[in-house]
């Protein structure tokens, strides 16, 4: 049974995926990749993360994505960061806004994590230009 929360989350998740390229690894593909591990995991991700958190109206999609990118840089979770850099482009963030978000993190998380993140931005831009993400199939390591 689909709940309002799940449907709201699914709609919100698809908003973030919209505009992405067909070969771009995104949240919809992420959720699908975990279905065989536990059928309820998709519900947790969609209902909570997207139905509750991402559906809040206090921040724009772009602001939410910049906060997410900054947080993931601080945590050093590069596979998730790469996914959200793609989301950033999907929701209309410019290259300069994404890079500016990362550079703003330098005094708080340090050069190594920000430089790693900037490397991911370069990878994402190259992959988007080529129409591939290098993450087709297999375990993504993303949550």
C-alpha positions as CSV (number, residue, x, y, z in Angstrom):
1,X,0.0,0.0,0.0
2,X,1.4,3.4,-1.0
3,X,1.1,6.0,1.7
4,X,0.9,9.7,1.1
5,X,4.3,10.1,2.6
6,X,5.8,7.5,0.2
7,X,4.0,9.1,-2.8
8,X,5.2,12.6,-1.7
9,X,8.7,11.2,-1.4
10,X,8.6,9.5,-4.8
11,X,7.4,12.7,-6.4
12,X,10.2,14.7,-4.8
13,X,12.8,12.1,-5.7
14,X,11.7,12.2,-9.3
15,X,12.0,16.0,-9.2
16,X,15.6,15.6,-8.3
17,X,16.2,13.1,-11.0
18,X,14.3,15.1,-13.7
19,X,16.7,16.7,-16.1
20,X,19.4,14.2,-15.5
21,X,20.8,12.2,-18.3
22,X,19.6,8.7,-18.9
23,X,23.0,7.2,-18.0
24,X,23.5,9.4,-14.8
25,X,23.4,7.3,-11.6
26,X,20.6,8.9,-9.6
27,X,18.4,8.2,-6.5
28,X,15.9,6.2,-8.5
29,X,18.6,3.8,-9.6
30,X,20.0,3.8,-6.1
31,X,16.7,2.8,-4.6
32,X,16.3,0.1,-7.2
33,X,19.8,-1.3,-6.6
34,X,19.0,-2.0,-2.9
35,X,15.6,-3.7,-3.4
36,X,17.1,-7.1,-3.5
37,X,18.8,-6.6,-0.1
38,X,15.6,-5.6,1.8
39,X,12.3,-4.6,0.2
40,X,11.5,-2.1,3.0
41,X,14.8,-0.2,2.5
42,X,13.3,1.6,-0.5
43,X,10.4,2.7,1.7
44,X,12.7,4.1,4.3
45,X,14.7,6.1,1.8
46,X,11.7,7.4,-0.2
47,X,9.3,8.0,2.7
48,X,11.8,9.5,5.2
49,X,14.5,11.2,3.2
50,X,12.3,12.4,0.3
51,X,8.8,12.3,1.8
52,X,9.7,14.0,5.0
53,X,13.1,15.9,4.7
54,X,13.4,16.8,1.0
55,X,9.7,17.8,0.8
56,X,10.1,20.5,3.4
57,X,9.6,24.0,1.9
58,X,12.0,26.0,4.0
59,X,14.8,25.6,1.5
60,X,14.8,25.6,-2.3
61,X,16.0,22.4,-4.1
62,X,19.2,24.2,-4.8
63,X,19.8,25.2,-1.2
64,X,19.0,21.7,0.0
65,X,21.5,20.3,-2.5
66,X,24.2,22.8,-1.5
67,X,23.7,21.8,2.2
68,X,23.8,18.1,1.3
69,X,27.0,18.6,-0.7
70,X,28.7,20.5,2.1
71,X,27.7,17.9,4.6
72,X,28.9,15.0,2.5
73,X,32.3,16.8,2.0
74,X,32.6,17.1,5.8
75,X,31.8,13.4,6.2
76,X,34.2,12.3,3.5
77,X,31.5,10.1,1.8
78,X,32.7,10.4,-1.8
79,X,30.3,8.0,-3.5
80,X,27.3,9.8,-2.0
81,X,28.9,13.2,-2.8
82,X,29.3,12.3,-6.4
83,X,25.6,11.4,-6.6
84,X,24.6,14.7,-5.1
85,X,27.0,16.7,-7.3
86,X,24.9,15.2,-10.2
87,X,21.7,16.2,-8.4
88,X,23.2,19.7,-8.1
89,X,23.4,20.0,-11.9
90,X,20.0,18.4,-12.2
91,X,18.3,21.1,-10.0
92,X,20.1,23.9,-11.9
93,X,23.1,24.6,-9.8
94,X,25.9,26.0,-11.9
95,X,29.5,24.8,-11.9
96,X,30.4,28.0,-10.0
97,X,27.8,27.4,-7.3
98,X,28.9,23.8,-6.7
99,X,32.6,24.8,-6.7
100,X,31.8,27.8,-4.5
101,X,30.0,25.5,-2.0
102,X,33.1,23.3,-1.9
103,X,35.6,26.1,-1.5
104,X,33.5,27.5,1.3
105,X,34.1,24.2,3.2
106,X,37.9,24.6,3.2
107,X,38.2,26.3,6.6
108,X,35.8,23.9,8.2
109,X,36.8,20.5,6.8
110,X,40.2,21.1,5.3
111,X,41.9,21.0,1.9
112,X,42.2,17.3,1.5
113,X,38.4,16.6,1.6
114,X,37.6,19.7,-0.6
115,X,40.3,18.8,-3.1
116,X,38.9,15.2,-3.3
117,X,35.4,16.8,-3.8
118,X,36.7,19.1,-6.6
119,X,38.1,16.0,-8.3
120,X,34.6,14.5,-8.2
121,X,33.2,17.6,-9.7
122,X,35.6,17.2,-12.6
123,X,34.6,13.5,-13.0
124,X,30.9,14.3,-12.9
125,X,31.3,17.1,-15.5
126,X,33.3,14.8,-17.8
127,X,30.9,11.9,-17.4
128,X,27.9,14.2,-18.0
129,X,29.6,15.5,-21.2
130,X,30.2,11.9,-22.3
131,X,26.8,10.7,-21.3
132,X,28.0,8.1,-18.8
133,X,28.7,8.0,-15.0
134,X,31.0,4.9,-14.8
135,X,28.6,3.5,-12.1
136,X,26.4,1.2,-14.2
137,X,25.5,-2.0,-12.5
138,X,27.1,-3.6,-9.5
139,X,27.3,-2.5,-5.9
140,X,27.4,1.3,-5.7
141,X,28.3,1.7,-2.0
142,X,25.7,4.4,-1.8
143,X,23.1,4.8,0.9
